[in-house]
């Protein structure tokens, strides 16, 4: 019964947040200066004024701009539900085809950054928390300084450093994309390393808090093996806040992917979005913006479900 109610609440939240996302995107796009229909047809010198006016009228009709705002909003909702945003202004290609050709690269990069963040951040935070539990203040100060410094470095700076060292100086990774898994290593590290150290700081504090709990002290007094102690009593209680923070940081990973793809020459949604914004390609901008928003909503829902598996008490509290 708890699981059914929990999943129903999360599904309802996904629907509500998605509607808010579509509404915010609709309002934001309508506030952008310029006429989307005029950008769609372009300014061609071989057209007479009458032909230009006719083409403009047809474009406004195709984009539903000649209808009242409530009708335009309903059309945007319909497009979001069916994920049918028409064709690109610039290429004439279907927007869904453009996205399907490029979404794989972006998802691999976001997933790689998330793996780097979790694989480095959680163990590092637990280890430092265990080592600084009531002692080694110098290590605590050093970790705080290093993690704060690395966490504040923008991903594009880490990208440039990584390319210079590992691609050009030591030739460990390819300089240009070759279609192999090695193409994802450097971008994923550049994207996930900063959030990993920020996550490690949170995990360290949570580890210190868990180690001070009475049930952990009792387990330690029984001289249980440290592997069993941390696996059974510490990690489940640390993973809950860690996954929560990771879900929040996932949105920043997607935002960072927009810049990272351009630096590494990846043909993903980030580079496509930047190009579409510069050219005023209205359907592509709306579709990719909504897709990024949906991915964040889905990622946070998955995090909630994982937390419920790890800590069933959240089902009762839901």
N, C-alpha and C positions, 0 to 999 in steps of 0.2 A: 504493500500500500504506500509506503514511504517513497519507494522508487517511482511508482506511477505518478504520485503528486509532484515529486521533484522534477521528473522529465517534462511533465505538463507545464510546470512553471517556467522551466528553461525554454521550452518551445514557445510559450506565450511571450517571453521576454525577447526572443529572437525576432518574432513577428513585429512587436512594438518598436524595437530598436531599428529594424529594417525600414519600417514606415517613416520613422523620424529621420533616418539617413537619406531616404529618397526625397523627403520634404526639404531637408537642408540643402541637398544638392540642387534640387529644382530652383529654390530661392536664390542660391549663390550664382547659378548659371544665368538666371534672368537679370541679375544685378551687374553682370559683366558688360562693359560698354561695347557698342557695336551691334550690327544686325547679323545674326547667324545666317539668314537667308542670303544676304549679300556676300558673305564669305563663302557660302556654298557654291554660288554660281561664278564668283570671281568677276573681275572687270576685264572683259575682252574687247579689244579695239575694233574687231571686225563686226561687232554688233551695232545695229542702229539703236537709238534711244528707245524706239518702240519695242524692238526685240529684247533689249535689256530689261525693260519694264515687265514684259510678258514672262521672261525667264525668272525674274525676281518674284512675281506673283505666284508662279508655279512652285518655286522653291519654298515660299512661305506656306503654301498649301501642303506641300509634302512634309514639312516640319511641324505642321499643325499650329503655326504661329498666327494664322488668320482666325483662330478660334478663341473664345474667352479663356481666361487664365484657369478657371476650374476644370475646363475640358482639357487644356494642356497638361494640367497636373495629373488628371486621370490617365492620359496617354503615357505620361512618364511612369506612372505606377504599372500600367500594362506592360510597358517595355521592360521594366525591372523584373516583373514576374516571369515574362516569357524570354527575357534577355535577348530581345530583338530591337536593336537600336538603329536599324537601317544600314546605310552605306557611308563610308568615309567621304568627306568633301574632297579630299586631295587625291585619293587613288581610285575611288569608285568601288573599292572592295568592301564586302560585307564586314561590319564591325566585329561580329562574332568570329569570322574567319581570321581577322587580324589578331584578336585576342587568343584564339586557340593556337595560333602559330607561335605565340610568344610567351604564353602564361607558364609553360613548363620551365623555362629558364628562370623566371622570377620566383616561382614556387621552390625550385631547387635551392636558389640562393637564400630565400627566407628560411627554409627548413634547415639548410646548412648552418646559417647564423644562429638559429634556435638551438641546434645540437651543440654548437661550440659554446653557447652561453650556459647551457645546462651541464654539459660534461666538464667544463672548467669551473664554473661558478659554484655549483653545489658541493663537489668534493673539496675544493679549495676552502670554501667557507667553513665546512665541518672540520677540516684538519686544523685550520688556524684557530677556530673556536676551541677545539680540544687542547691545543698547545698553549693558548692564552687563558685557560680556565684557572683564574686566581694566581697567575704567575707570568713571567716573561713579558713585562710591560714594554721592553724595547722592541720585541717582535710585534706587539700590538700597534705601537706607534709606527713602526716601519711598514706594516701591512696597510694601515690606514692611509699613510702617505702615498704608497705605491698604487694602491687600488683607486684612490681618489684621482691620482694623476692619469693613470691609464684610462679610467672610466670617463675622464673629461676630454680625451683626444677624439676629435671628429673622425668618423669612419673613412672619409676621403683622405685624411692625412695618413691613417694607417695603411690605406690602399697604396698610396704613393711610396711609403716606406717599404711595404711588402714587395711591390714590383721592383723597386730599385735593388733590394737586397737579394730576394729569392729568385727573381726572374733574370735580372741583368748581371748582378755581381756574381752570384753563385750558380745560376742557371739550373736551379732545382725544379722550378715550374716553368711551363711554356710562357713565352712573352705575348703570344696572341692565342685566342681560343682555338683549340684543335678538336673539339668535340668529344673529349674524354672527361673522366671524373676529376682529373687533375685541374681542369678549368675551374672547378667549384671550390677548391681548397683555399686559395688565397682570398677570393672575395668573401667566402664564409668566415674566415678568420678575421678579416678586416671589419666585417659587419658585426660579428658576435663577440669579439674580444673585449671591447669597452663595456657592453652590458653584462658580460660575464663577471668582471671585477665589481661592478655595482651590485650584482646579484650576490656575489661572495660576501660583501659587507653585510647584507641583510641576513644571509644564512649564518654567518659567524655570530651575530647578535642572538638569533633564534637558537643556535646551538648552545651558547652560554646560558640562555634562559632554561632550556630543557635540562642541561646538566645540573642545574640547581634544584630541580624538582625532587620531591621526597622519594618518588618511586625509582628514580634513577640512582639516587644515593643508596637506597636499599639494595638495588641490583648490584651496585659496585661493592657494597659491603659483603656480598655473597661470593665475591671473587669470580664473577662470571667472566668468560673470555671476552676481551674487548670487541672482537668481531661480532659476537652475539649481542652484546650490549648495544652497540651502535646500530646494528641491523634491525633489532627488534624494538628498542626503546627510543633511540635518538632519531634515526632517519625518518620514520613515518611522521613524527611531529615536526620535523624540519621541512619535509617536502611540501606540506600544506601551504605555508607562507611562501616557500620558494616558487611553487607553481603559480601562485597568485601573482607574484611580482613578474614572473616570466610571461604570463598572459598580458600584463600591462606593457611590458617591454616589447612584445611582439609587434605592436603598432609602430614603434620606433624603428624596428628592423625593416618593416615594409617601406617606411619612409626613407630609411638609409639606402635601401635597395635601388631607389630611383637614381641616386647619385652614383652608387657603386657600379651599376651596369654601364653607365657612360664611361667611367674610368677604365674598366676592363674590356670595353668593346663588346659587351654582351647585347644580343638583340632580344631584349626583354620588354616587359610592360613599362618599366621605368623610363627607358629611352623613348619608347613610343609615346608615353604621356607627355614628356617634355616637348617632343616635336609637335604633338597635336596642339598643345597650349600655345606654342609659338606661332603656329599656322592658323589657329582659330578653328581647328577641326572639331566642331561641337559634338557630334555623336561619339567620337572616340574618347574625348575628354570625359563626358558623362558616364560612358560605359566603364572605363577603367577606374574612375573615381568611385563609382558604386561597387565595383568588384573588390577594390582594396578595402572598402568599408565592410562589405559582407565577409571577407576573409578574417578581419579582426573580430567581428561578431562571432563567427563560427569558432575561431581559435579560443576565445574566452569561454564559449559554451563547452568546448572539449575540455578545457582546464577545469571547469566546474565539475564535470562528470568524473574526471580523474581524481579530483580532490575528494569527491563523495566515495569513490572506491577505496582510497587510502584511509580516509577518516569518516566512517559511517555516521558519526555524530552530526555531521552537516545535513544528513537527510532528515533527522528529527527536527533540527533547527530551521529547516527550509519551510 
